[in-house]
Amino acid sequence: MSCEHIGHIKPLPPKTPQGCEECLKSGGRWVHLRLCLTCGHVGCCDSSPNRHATKHFHATQHPVMASYEPDERWAWCFVDEEAVDIPREVLKYLR
């Protein structure tokens, strides 16, 4: 299977480059961060207590998120449940 969603993204800069948007507002904590490749939302991973990246997908149906960890270069499509290559235009927004 090949993810068709990656071809439809229009990446935006991270809305909260310093951390998970919801955790920053609530005083929560995170383990790792994910960047929505549709809107620039930064959410925490599923190993974090609040799982805001997955919650963002369920609320918005934005399909692809990339790791927002320093030097990590991978992305995940929630719809197809598969890893996808990161488009070159996204690299400038990663850490």
Rosetta blueprint (number, residue, H / E / L):
1 M L
2 S L
3 C L
4 E L
5 H H
6 I H
7 G H
8 H H
9 I L
10 K L
11 P L
12 L L
13 P L
14 P L
15 K L
16 T L
17 P L
18 Q L
19 G L
20 C L
21 E H
22 E H
23 C H
24 L H
25 K H
26 S H
27 G L
28 G L
29 R L
30 W L
31 V L
32 H L
33 L E
34 R E
35 L E
36 C E
37 L L
38 T L
39 C L
40 G L
41 H L
42 V E
43 G E
44 C E
45 C L
46 D L
47 S L
48 S L
49 P L
50 N L
51 R L
52 H H
53 A H
54 T H
55 K H
56 H H
57 F H
58 H H
59 A H
60 T H
61 Q L
62 H L
63 P L
64 V E
65 M E
66 A E
67 S E
68 Y L
69 E L
70 P L
71 D L
72 E L
73 R L
74 W L
75 A E
76 W E
77 C E
78 F L
79 V L
80 D L
81 E L
82 E E
83 A E
84 V E
85 D L
86 I L
87 P L
88 R H
89 E H
90 V H
91 L H
92 K H
93 Y H
94 L L
95 R L
